[in-house]
Amino acid sequence: MVLPLVITLVVLLFAWPAGRIAPRDVPVGIVGTGAASQHAVEGLVREKPGAFDFHLYPDQQAARSAIENRDVYGALAISAHDITVLTAPAASTSVAQLLREVGQQLADRAAQQGAAGPQPSARIHVRALDVVPVATEDPRGVVFSSAVFPLTICAILIGAFVSTARGLRRPWHRLLTLLVACAAAGLGAYLVAQGFLGALPHDHLATWAVLSLVLISISATAAGLVRLLGQAGLGLSAALMVFVGNPFSGAGSAPEMLPKGVDYVGQWLPPGAGASLLRDTAYFDGNGGSGHLAVLALWTVCGFTAVMFGRRITGRAPGAKTGAMASGASLSSLPTSDTASPDRRHTHAHAHAHARHNDDDG
């Protein structure tokens, strides 16, 4: 009875944000304060209420700087004879396409109004300029958005291995293995995304570092939850990162294109913060990435702390009996005679060895 409900919930978490993609307070620049710009803003507010958050700029150069600094996704420069649409497909191909459509709609509306007047006006020309284009090998950003989900899955697997491997008895052994594995996996992901597919062409070292940090933040969280909760921690980390973090990340569109509330939740989880930071690093020289970096660092520190001190906090190994409980269970069935039989001495030795094993593992 529970499993069908869980599957239904998972489908809802993935399908609902994708089925409700629409602009919601998307930051957009407006160049100039003339009559044409004012009429355009009034028309967009009336036709698409709550879709855009407009920012005014004196000229196109100021609007370009705002786009490069990640203050806005694009800008509209509107005059009586033409409309220039400044876009940043690297920030979001969906928003860039949306702004091009908005520019064409404004031009068509202006043409209709001019045709209805006493003196027909000349047709308004629409021109689109990509201020920050996406990689030519990935024009729709498909490779970029497709990389987030497998990174999350691989990070969960690394965390599960580190937390359950028998050869990693000490906490610092687990942390060192986790760091090395995530750095190697991040390098492999970068070699595929850029070396083979050409989707991340800028700032190679920083991009590799971001990919590794995303893996570290997720795997450290998974390993830490396992140290605290046992096998239940692995299920909790998978549910949080895979079934909530991925569909709420906005990697395929933009956080502002997701339903309200979903965008905030997604950006506070490593998959969403990691995807945004990867965009900021790979295409915008790190502009706008400080908040996303802080989110990843917070999850990483919490995960490392749980890996180092998890069993000291809980007082026992998750999912297993403590050495004292195991010893007590073994000794309770022994005879009370003072004469130690060979079977009793063997049982004592087995109990103490089991206790020492659990103490060393903790």
C-alpha positions, 0 to 999 in steps of 0.5 A: 500500500505504501509503495504505490503512494511513494511512486505517485509522490515521486512522479508528482515531484518531478512532473509538477515543476516541469508542467508549471514552468512559466516566468515568475518575477524574472529580472529583466532590464529596460533600457531608457525611460522614453514613451516607447519603453513606458508603454511596453512595460505597462503592456507587459505588466497588464498582459503578464502580471507578476512575470517580470521584475523590471530594472531600468538602465540608462543605456545598452552598455549598462544593461550589458554589464548587468547581464554579465554580473547576473543582475538580470537575465536580459534586457529590452532596448525599445525605441520608436523604430526598433527593439533590441533584445539583449539575452544571455542563453548561458544563464537560461536558454528558456528565458532567452527564448522567452525574451525574444518572443516578448520583443516580437510581441511588442513589435507586432502590437506597436505595428497594429496600433500604428496601422489603426492610427490616422498615419500608418507608421513604419514597421518596427524591426526586432534584433536579438543580441546574445550578450553571454552565449552558450557553447556552440556545441551545446546550443540548447543547454541540454548537456549542461542540464543533463549533467546535474542528475547523474552527479547527484546519483554518483554522489549518493553512491560515493557517500554510501560506499564511504560510510559502509566500507569495512576497510575505512575504520577511522573517520579521517580515512572516510573523509580522505576517501570521499575527497579523493573520489569526488575530485576524481569523479568531478574530473571525469564529469568535466572531461565528458562535458567539455573534453568530449561534448564541449559544453563547458568551454571556460574557466577549466580549473574553476569548473572542475572545482565546482563539479567536485564541490557539488559531489562533495556536498552531496556525498558528505551529507549522505555519509553523515546521515548514514553515520547518524541514522544508519541505513535510514540515513541513506534513504533520507539523503537519496529522497532529499537530493534525488527526489526533491533537489533535482526536480526543484533545481531549475537546471533545465530552465531557471529557478524563476521559471518554477512555481513559487516556493519551489525555487527557494527550496531548490536553491537551498539544496546542493543540486540547485545551488550547484547547477547555478554555481556551475553556470556562474563559474563557467560563463559569468566569471563567478559573478552572482555565485557567492550565495550558491557557494555558501550553500554548498559549503554549509552542506559540506561542513555539516556532512563532514561534522556528522562523519567525524562525530556521528557515532559519538553523538548517537553513542552507538553504531547506527543499525547495530547493537553496542558492545555492552549490549552484545556482551550482556546478551551473551553473558546472560545465558552463562552458568553462574558457577565460579568454575569457568568451563572451556565453553564459558571462557570461549564465550567471554573471549568472543564477547570481549573481542566483539566489544573491542571491534565495535569500540574500534569502529566507533 
